[in-house]
Amino acid sequence: MPPNIEKKEVTLKNQEVPEPISKGINDDLSIDIVKDLLNPPVLFSSDSQPIIPFFTSKYVFSNHYPAKFTLVNHDYHCTEQYYQFMKVHTNERKDLDQKILEESDPKIIKKIADEIEVPDLERWSKLCWKVMLKCNLEKYMTHQNLRVQLFRTLGATLVEASPTDDYWGVGMSIDDPDLANKSTWKGHNMMGQVLMEIRDYLVGLPEFEKEVALAKKHLIADTQTRHKEGK
């Protein structure tokens, strides 16, 4: 994405969203459901507001994290695969559709898609965040453990700490000492906005009430060592 792209308000309003579903729900629920998931670090701003950065596939919030789901009769290994499939499909490179669908490595998938030229950047910039919103919503609707992990970030700002992406990320690395200071961010953090919009939407669905209650007892920000801004 071009660095001077206009920042957009991410919202699920007026967007097509899945009907409330019962898949991915296990009523026999405990915090053990997320025991195998790596908690991201927690930072605290100068006004003590929690910030949860993430980057790379070791964290569930990354688009490279393996999480299978199905959309429009296709199975996807991760949200990166769906996003890049839609990028080539909607930008007149349908010859690459099958190549991306047959690949499971998100890094290779991204490399394939990055080789294309986007003929209408303005059109794609208006569409791309909707694509990202759709596949990530399906990801968290499908996987209960990932959904509970997302609920465990309630009250915190999610931040994609990509040092090379100032659209989806903030243009800063996860270990940057200034990351807790929002005034130093070099990017729009659209990925963080997408995830927080999905989080707020799912929290409001009655079938996830038990999961939300469980997550609130085990918030990531309450279980991690606090790192004060500037320290």
Secondary structure, DSSP 8 states (H G I E B T S, - for coil): --TT--------TTS-------TT--SS--GGGGTTS-----EE-TT--EEEEE-STTSTTSTTS---EEETTEEESSHHHHHHHHHHHHTT-GGGHHHHHT---HHHHHHHHHTS--S-HHHHHHHHHHHHHHHHHHHHHH-HHHHHHHHTTTTSEEEE--TT-SSSS-SS-TT-TTTT-GGG--S--HHHHHHHHHHHHHHT-GGGHHHHHHHHHT-HHHHS---BTT-
